[in-house]
Amino acid sequence: MSGPMRLVGTGFVVLVVIGLALNRNFYHLTAIDMFFSITLASTVIVFLRVRPVGEVLQLLFATALLILLQAAALKAPLRITPALALLGTSCLALLAIRRIWCVEEECERLHYAFLPPLLFILLGYAGSAPLAITGSLHPKTLDLFLYSFDASMGVQLSFKAGQLVLRSRWLTRIALLCYYALPIPVMLVYANQLMRRGSAAMSVFLGLFIAGPVAIVFYNLFPACGPIYLFGSRFPFDPFSGQQLKEMLVQPTLISGARNAFPSLHLAWALLALWYAEGLSYWTKSFLVLFMMGTVLATLGLGEHYFIDLVAAFPFALMIHAGCALHLRWLDRRRLIAVLSGALLILGWIALLRFGLRIVWISHLVPWTLIGCTILSCMVLERGLMFRDVPRRRRSA
């Protein structure tokens, strides 16, 4: 790229960033959508991994300048989530400018440091539209089917978790943090694998990226919202009694809420992040394990998911992981078996939940056996998908 073209590219990046900062709609979006703002801010992790420490001052200066411009032009109060969004916007801008002016040996890394995070952010921005379409296509949900399955286990784990979380202010805060901070482990794993494996980290990004669009397919096959949408203020302290369960007519129900319960994409992303952490440090893996446990607590305790939604996340994540295992040939036995097994397991669960609930009510042992076999088989098959190549760099996270 010639010098004048680089100047034009740099000017374009600067104008786009300033335009976003001065856009009132962007301010309102980042003020109300914490998940999107944290997704933007999580790009800091990638920036800190691929750029020298000295450039942090540039990042802070650019962010402060954008915050001041936004406050002065929009006469808007300083709020945390818009500031986080501008921090992420500054990261992307600096990465884009570094990519424009890069020397040959660092261009590839800067390319993969900028484009995949940008695509992940755009996915988060556009994700509400498919969910809205799903809601219009399925005005009635199958929440009662999921609730009935959970009840067949002998204990309503979502209600138990909700009672535990909502009785404690600190547990509620931890649950909310884990629920909204999901982009952090996603970017952490991608950034560290980018430094360790270079372009081979694209399989990591691809799996984390396409999980969202593929989940939309299953939200349409089995639309459900979550227990807090089914019970409202009755969650989590007033579940159905045993007599009400016996008399309950399990049928599609008219509920207001996003149809994104089955499978749990939150847990699927947390699982994928943990599975993709192969070769990273003990501390990174420990953080991801703790985050996954926090995600389980958050998704159940906040009433966003039934327990069976979390179980379905395992075959879903396995299918995505195997489908994006670019280091294996398509016809590799490990990859093929894992893809088919993940798809058949989740489709089997959909069929069972929709048409075979009588089977799981035979005994509490039946649902627990099915759950155990599902999770165990997914964990075993996932081991065969691990990287077998030698890291490009001997550097661990």
N, C-alpha and C positions, 0 to 999 in steps of 0.2 A: 504494500500500500504506500502510495507516494505521500510526501509531506503535506501538500494541500488537502488531500483526501483525509488524512489523519486529523487535520485541524477541523475540517467539516464534521467528521464523526464525533470529535470531542465536543464541538459546539452543540451538536444535536443532543448528545447525552446531557449536557448541562441544561439545555432548554427544557428537555423532558422532565428532568428532576425538579427544576424550579416550577414548571407548570403544575406538576403534581402537588408540590408543597403549597402552591397558591390556589389550588382547586378546592372549593368549599365542599363539594361532594366527597372528595377523597378524605378531607378532614372528618366529615361526619361518619363516613364508612369506618375509618380507623378508630374513631371514638367509641363506636358501638360494637364493633366486631373484634373482640379481643383475640380470637384465634387467628384472624388474618393479620393483625398487627404483630403478634408474636411470631408468626411465620416469616414476616418480613424481617423482624429483628434477629431471627435465628441465623440469618446469613452472616452475622458477625462471626459465628463459629468458623465458617468457611474462610472468611477474610483473614482471621487470626492464624489459621493453619497455613495459608498459602503465601501470605505477605510478611515482610519483615516487621518486627515489633515497632520499629521507628515510625511506621506509617499509621500507627494508632492515633498519633496526634493529628494527622491529616483527617482521619475519620472523625475524630471528636470535633475538630474545627468545622468541617463540612456540615456535620449534624447540627451543631449549635447555630450556624449561619442559617440553615433551613428552618429551624425552630423559630428564630427571631423574625425571619421573613414571613413565615406563616402567621405568627402572632400579630405582627404589624399590619399585614395586608388584610387579614380576615377579621381582625379585632376579636379573635377567639381566645378563650382562656387556655392556659397551659395545662394540658392533661397528659397522663402517663402514656396511654396507648397510642395517641397520635405521635408523641415523641419517639416511642419505640419504632413506629412505622417509618418515621423519617430517618432513624438510625439505620434501619435496613435498606432504605432507599439510597442513603449515602454509600453504604457498602457496595451495593450493586453498581452505583455510578462509578465509584473508584475502580472496581474490578473491570468494568467496561472500558474505562479510559486506559487502565494498565494493559488491557488486551489490545487496544488500538495501537498503543505505542510500544508493545513488547518486542524484545529481541527473540530471535528464532528459538533458542533453547527453552524459553519459558512460555512460549505462545500456547502450546498444547495444554499445559496445566491451567493457565488463565482461562482458556476456552472452556474447559470442564469445570472451572470454579465459578464461572459466570452463568453460562447457559442453563445447566440443569437446575440450580436454585431458582433462576428466573422462571423456568417452566413450572416448577413446583408451586411458586407463588401465584402464577396465573391460574393454575389448577384450583388453588384455594379460593381465588376470586370468582372463578366461573362455576364453582361447585354447587352453588345454591340454585342455579337454573335447572339442572337435571332433577334435583330433589323436588323442586316446585312442580315440574312436569309429572314426576312420579306421584305426587300428592293429588294432582288433578285426574290422573288416570285411575287412581285407586282411592276413592273417597272413603271406602271402608277398609279397615285393617284387620289383621289376624292376631291381634294382641292376646285375645282370650285363648288361642291355641298355645301360644308360648307360656302364658300364665298357667294353663292347665298342665303342661309338661313339667314346669318347675314344681308345681304342687304335687305331682306324682312322685317326686323324689322324697317326699315326707317333710321337706323344709323349704320355705320360700327364702332363698339366699339373698335375693335382691332386697327384700323387706328387712331381713336380719342385718344386712350391711347398711341399709338406710337408717335403721334405728341406731346402729353404732356410730355412724358418721354424723348424723344430724343432732345427736345429743351432745356432741363435742364441737365447740367453735374451732379448735385447732385442727381436728380431723376434717371438718368441713373445708377449712382453708387448704389443707394438704390435698384433699380430693379435687378441689377446684383447680389448684395449681397443676396437678398431674393431668387433669382433663384438658386444660387449655395449653399446656406447655409441650404437647406432643411433638411439635416441629423441632424442638431442641434435640432430643435423641436422634431424630431422623437426620438432621443436618450434621450432628456430631459424628455419626457413623459414616455418612457419605464423605465428609471432609477428611476424616482420618484414613479411610480406604483410598481416597484420591491421592493423598500423600504417599501411601504405602504401595499402591498398585497402579497408579497412573490411570490411563484410559480404561483399564480393566474394571475400574470402579463404576463404569456405566451400567453394569448388570445390577449393581446396588441401587443406583438411581432409577433404573427402569422398573425394578420391582416395586419400589416405594411409590413411583409415579403412577403406574397403571393400576395399582390396587384400588384407587379411588373410582375411576371410570368403570372397572369391572364390578365393583361392589354395587353400582347403580343397577346392573342387570339383576342381581339377586334381590335388591330392594323391590324390584318390580315383580319378581317371582314370588316373594313372600313379604308383602308390605306390612310393617309393624313399626310402632313408635317407641314403646317403652312403658314400664309400669307407672311412672309419674304422670304420663299422659292418659293412661287408662283410669287411674284412681284419683288423680288430682290431689286435693288436700288430704285425702285419706291415706296417701302414701307418706311414710312407711309404717304407720302405727295402727292401721285399720284394714288388714287384708280380709279376704272372704273367710268366713268360718267353715268348719267341716261340713255342716249342713248345707250352707250356700254352695259349696263346691259340688256336693252330690246333686243339687237341683239346678246347677248352672248349665245353661244351654250354650255350648261352644259354637259360636258362629261369627262371621265377620261383623265388625262393630264400627260405627261411625265415630271417629276420633280426630281431633285437631292436633297436628304436629307433623314433624318431618318423618317420612317413612324410611328411616335409616338405622333400624335396630338390628336386623338379622341379615348378615352376620355383623358382629361388632368390628367396625373398621378401626376404631381406636386400639383395640387389643391386637388386631391383625397387624397394624403398623408397628406397635411396640414389639410384637413377636418378630417381625421381619428385621427390625433394627437390631434385636438381640442376635438373630441368626446371622445377619450380615457382619457381626462384630468379630468374626473369626480372625485370629491373628493380631487383634488389638490387645491393649494392656489389660491386666487384671482389674485395675481401677475403672477402666471404661466399661468392661463387662459387668462389674459389680454395680455400677451406676445404672446400667440398662436393666439388670435384674430387679433392682429396687424400683426403678421407674415402671417396669411392667407390673410389679405387685401393686404399686400405687394406682396404676391404670385399672386393674381389676377392682380395687376398692372404690375408685371414683366412678366407674361406669355402673357398678351395682348400687353404691351408696347414694348417688345422686339421682337414681331412678331412671337413668337413660337406657338401661339394658336389663333384660332377663338373664338368668345364668346360662340358659341354653344359647343365647347370642354369643357369649364368650366361648363356649365349646365350639360353635360353628366357625369361629375365627381361626381355629387351628387348621382344619382342612382347607379353608379359604387361603390362608397365608401359605400353606404348603403348595397349593396349586400355583399361586403367583410366583413363589420362590423358584419352583421347578421350571415354570414357563419362561422365566427370565435368567436362568442359569446359563449364561452365554459361554461359560468356560467348558460346557459339555455339549457334545453333538446332540441334535434333536432326537436321533434314534438311539442315543445312549440309554441303556436299560434303566439306570438309576433315575434319569430325568423323565423318561416316558412313564415309568410306573408311578412316580411321584405326582406327575400332572394328572394322570387318569385317576389315581387313588383320591387325590384331593377333590377333584370334580365330582366323582361318584359318591364320595362321603357326604359332601354338602348337599348334593341333589337327593341322596338317600334320606338325609335329615329333613329336607323340605317335604318329601313324600310322607315320611313317618309323622311329622307334626301336622300335616294337613289331613291325612287320611287314616293314620294308625294309632291315634292316641289311646284307644282301648288296650292296645298291647302293653304300653308302659304302665297302665293302671293295674295290671295283673299283680304286680309286686313292686315294692320300692327297689328291689334288687335289679329289676330290668333296666330302668333309666340309668342307674349308676354304672351298670356293666357296660351299657352302650357308650356312656360318656368316657369311661376309663379306656375302653378299646379304641375309641376315636382319638383321644389325646396321645395315647401311647404309640399307636401306629403312625401318627403324624410325626412324633418326635424321632422315631426310628428311621422313617423314610427321609426325614430332613438331613440326617447325618450323612447320607450318601450324596448330598448336593454340595458338600463343603468344597471350598477351593482346593485344588491339588497343585496349582502352579506355585512357583517361587516368587515371593514378593519382589517387585522391582527395586524397592528400597528397604533396607534393614532398619526401618524406623517404625517403632510402635507408638500407638496413641498414648 
